[in-house]
Structure formats: structure tokens, C-alpha cells
Amino acid sequence: MGEQGYSIKDQYSIHFITFAVIEWVDVFTRKGYADIVVESLKFCQREKGLKVHAWCIMSNHIHLILSTQEPNRLSDILRDFKKYTSTAIIKAINENTRESRKNWMLWIFKKAGEKNNRNQEYQFWRQDNHPIQCDTNAIIETRLNYVHENPVKAGIVMREQDYLYSSAIDYYTEEKGLIDIDFI
């Protein structure tokens, strides 16, 4: 996780993390694939002690503000999350008889996997996560706004809280979103 000079130095502090799909393929335009990410985050909360402070799934990347407590290391949770979601999403694409982009997407993931000796067959996520430690209120506020404003800036919704695959509903309304939030 230390690609490009970025790494998680303090495993137990709050971090802003971004995962992008290889070649920025718009996988999450399909609800079923985004739901795999949501369910995996919920699993990590229940079973691995992950604290989700904010999140947003865009068409080809996700933004997260996360933390955890000992003995769970954030790097380990992220590694397992990426490994599981990669496998599950590629399997879902492969089994989706209605997926018009199946051959194209699988070809891209296979070619990326062939170039990376860390993978056996396919590569779904880019290697870099670009973790940013959120150790001041200013950084937290900036990153929180960035996460929630992403769908608005992309022109998907008019208001942050109207985007289903985000924690904005939790922060801006009295309603509850898809994932339990540990507010910061």
C-alpha cells in the first residue's frame, strides 16, 4: 500500500482513502456491483472493527473516510476489502447475462492482471490508495466536503443528500443511509 510514496503510518487514526477501478472503468453504474462494495463495508464494520466515517461510490472510484482500533490494522482491512470486492465484482460481471460490457471489462481487467505479478488472473482496483491522514479538523472538514460534493460536481444530483451511494444523507438529514456511520 505504499505505492507512489503514500502509506498508512498511523494504523489507528482517521484516513481519507480513494480506490479507483483499473483504467477508470465505469463499473459502478450498475447497482449490483455498487451493492457488493456496500455489503463488504458492512461486513468489515461487523467483523473487523472498521469505522466508516464517510463514504461515496462514484461510477469508477470510491472515497472513504475510515479508521479502526487495535488489534485491527487499517492496512490489513483495506487489503482484505480490495481483495474480496475485486473477486466478487469480477465474478458478478462474469455471471451477469445482461451485462452488455462484460467482454470488454473482463478483457481490461485480465490485461491489467497479466501486467501485475501480484495477481493471479485479473486486476480490478488500481494499486494506489493515496491515503491522507486526517489529523486536524481542517483536513477532516475538507475531506468530508470533498466526499459528499463528488456526485454534485459530477452532475449526478443537485444536492449531496440525494445521492444513494453516499453518507451525505446521514450528515445532512435526519434519515439513515445504506451504511452505519461513525460521525466525526
C-alpha positions as CSV (number, residue, x, y, z in Angstrom):
1,M,0.0,0.0,0.0
2,G,3.0,2.3,-0.1
3,E,3.0,2.9,-3.9
4,Q,3.9,6.4,-5.0
5,G,5.2,7.3,-1.6
6,Y,1.9,7.0,0.2
7,S,1.3,4.7,3.1
8,I,-0.7,4.5,6.3
9,K,1.7,5.4,9.0
10,D,-0.7,5.5,11.9
11,Q,-2.9,2.5,11.5
12,Y,-5.4,3.7,14.1
13,S,-6.1,7.3,13.1
14,I,-8.7,8.5,10.7
15,H,-7.7,8.4,7.0
16,F,-9.2,9.6,3.7
17,I,-8.8,6.8,1.1
18,T,-9.6,6.6,-2.6
19,F,-9.8,3.4,-4.6
20,A,-10.1,3.6,-8.4
21,V,-11.0,0.9,-10.8
22,I,-8.3,-0.1,-13.3
23,E,-8.4,2.2,-16.4
24,W,-11.2,4.1,-14.6
25,V,-13.8,1.7,-16.0
26,D,-17.4,2.8,-15.1
27,V,-18.3,-0.4,-13.2
28,F,-20.5,1.2,-10.5
29,T,-23.1,2.5,-13.0
30,R,-24.7,-0.9,-12.3
31,K,-26.4,-1.1,-8.9
32,G,-25.4,-4.7,-8.3
33,Y,-21.7,-4.0,-8.4
34,A,-22.0,-1.0,-6.1
35,D,-24.1,-3.1,-3.7
36,I,-21.1,-5.5,-3.4
37,V,-19.0,-2.6,-2.1
38,V,-21.7,-1.6,0.4
39,E,-22.1,-5.1,1.7
40,S,-18.4,-5.6,2.0
41,L,-18.0,-2.3,4.0
42,K,-20.8,-3.5,6.3
43,F,-19.0,-6.9,6.8
44,C,-15.8,-5.1,7.6
45,Q,-17.7,-3.0,10.2
46,R,-19.2,-6.1,11.8
47,E,-16.3,-8.5,11.7
48,K,-13.2,-6.4,11.5
49,G,-13.9,-3.3,13.6
50,L,-13.9,-0.9,10.7
51,K,-15.3,2.6,11.4
52,V,-16.8,4.2,8.4
53,H,-16.9,8.0,8.9
54,A,-17.9,8.9,5.4
55,W,-18.2,7.2,2.0
56,C,-19.2,7.7,-1.6
57,I,-19.2,5.3,-4.5
58,M,-18.8,7.1,-7.9
59,S,-19.0,5.4,-11.3
60,N,-15.4,4.2,-11.3
61,H,-13.9,5.0,-7.9
62,I,-14.8,5.2,-4.2
63,H,-13.9,7.7,-1.5
64,L,-13.8,6.6,2.2
65,I,-13.0,8.2,5.5
66,L,-12.2,5.4,7.8
67,S,-10.5,4.3,11.0
68,T,-10.2,1.2,13.2
69,Q,-9.0,0.2,16.6
70,E,-6.4,-2.3,17.8
71,P,-5.9,-5.1,17.1
72,N,-7.2,-4.5,13.6
73,R,-4.8,-2.6,11.3
74,L,-6.4,-0.3,8.7
75,S,-3.9,-1.5,6.0
76,D,-5.0,-5.1,6.6
77,I,-8.7,-4.4,6.5
78,L,-8.2,-2.4,3.2
79,R,-6.1,-5.2,1.7
80,D,-8.8,-7.8,2.5
81,F,-11.6,-5.4,1.4
82,K,-9.9,-4.8,-2.0
83,K,-9.2,-8.5,-2.5
84,Y,-12.7,-9.6,-1.7
85,T,-14.5,-6.9,-3.7
86,S,-12.2,-7.5,-6.7
87,T,-13.1,-11.2,-6.8
88,A,-16.8,-10.7,-6.1
89,I,-17.3,-7.9,-8.6
90,I,-15.4,-9.8,-11.4
91,K,-17.5,-12.9,-10.6
92,A,-20.7,-10.8,-10.7
93,I,-19.7,-9.3,-14.1
94,N,-18.9,-12.7,-15.5
95,E,-22.2,-14.2,-14.3
96,N,-24.3,-11.2,-15.4
97,T,-26.1,-12.4,-18.6
98,R,-27.5,-8.8,-19.1
99,E,-24.1,-7.1,-18.8
100,S,-23.5,-5.6,-22.3
101,R,-20.0,-4.5,-21.4
102,K,-18.9,-7.9,-20.0
103,N,-16.3,-9.0,-22.5
104,W,-14.8,-5.5,-22.7
105,M,-14.5,-5.1,-19.0
106,L,-13.1,-8.6,-18.3
107,W,-10.6,-8.1,-21.1
108,I,-9.3,-4.8,-19.5
109,F,-9.2,-6.5,-16.0
110,K,-7.4,-9.5,-17.5
111,K,-4.8,-7.4,-19.4
112,A,-4.1,-5.4,-16.2
113,G,-3.8,-8.6,-14.2
114,E,-1.3,-10.1,-16.7
115,K,1.0,-7.0,-16.2
116,N,0.9,-7.2,-12.4
117,N,2.7,-10.1,-10.8
118,R,0.7,-9.6,-7.6
119,N,-2.4,-11.0,-9.3
120,Q,-3.2,-14.5,-10.5
121,E,-5.6,-13.5,-13.3
122,Y,-7.5,-10.2,-13.1
123,Q,-6.8,-6.9,-11.6
124,F,-9.8,-4.8,-10.6
125,W,-8.6,-2.0,-8.4
126,R,-5.6,0.3,-9.1
127,Q,-2.7,-0.4,-6.7
128,D,-2.6,3.0,-5.2
129,N,-5.0,4.2,-2.4
130,H,-3.5,7.6,-1.7
131,P,-4.2,7.6,2.0
132,I,-4.4,11.0,3.7
133,Q,-4.2,11.1,7.5
134,C,-7.0,13.3,8.8
135,D,-5.2,14.6,11.9
136,T,-6.7,18.2,12.0
137,N,-10.3,19.5,12.0
138,A,-9.5,21.4,8.8
139,I,-8.4,18.3,7.0
140,I,-11.4,16.4,8.2
141,E,-13.8,19.1,7.1
142,T,-12.1,19.5,3.7
143,R,-12.2,15.7,3.0
144,L,-15.7,15.3,4.3
145,N,-17.0,18.0,2.0
146,Y,-15.0,16.5,-0.9
147,V,-16.5,13.1,-0.4
148,H,-20.1,14.4,-0.3
149,E,-19.7,17.0,-3.1
150,N,-18.4,14.5,-5.6
151,P,-21.8,13.5,-7.0
152,V,-22.9,17.1,-7.2
153,K,-19.7,18.2,-9.1
154,A,-20.2,15.2,-11.4
155,G,-23.7,16.4,-12.2
156,I,-25.4,13.3,-10.9
157,V,-27.5,15.1,-8.3
158,M,-28.3,18.6,-7.3
159,R,-27.9,18.1,-3.6
160,E,-25.4,15.9,-1.7
161,Q,-28.1,14.2,0.4
162,D,-29.9,13.0,-2.8
163,Y,-27.1,10.6,-3.8
164,L,-28.0,7.0,-2.7
165,Y,-24.4,5.7,-2.6
166,S,-23.0,8.2,-0.1
167,S,-23.1,9.1,3.6
168,A,-24.3,12.6,2.8
169,I,-27.9,11.6,3.7
170,D,-26.6,10.8,7.2
171,Y,-24.8,14.1,7.6
172,Y,-27.3,16.5,6.0
173,T,-30.7,15.0,7.0
174,E,-32.3,13.0,9.8
175,E,-32.5,10.0,7.6
176,K,-30.2,7.0,7.6
177,G,-28.2,5.9,4.6
178,L,-27.1,2.4,3.5
179,I,-24.2,2.1,5.9
180,D,-24.0,2.9,9.6
181,I,-21.8,5.9,10.1
182,D,-19.4,6.7,12.9
183,F,-19.8,10.5,12.8
184,I,-16.7,12.7,13.2
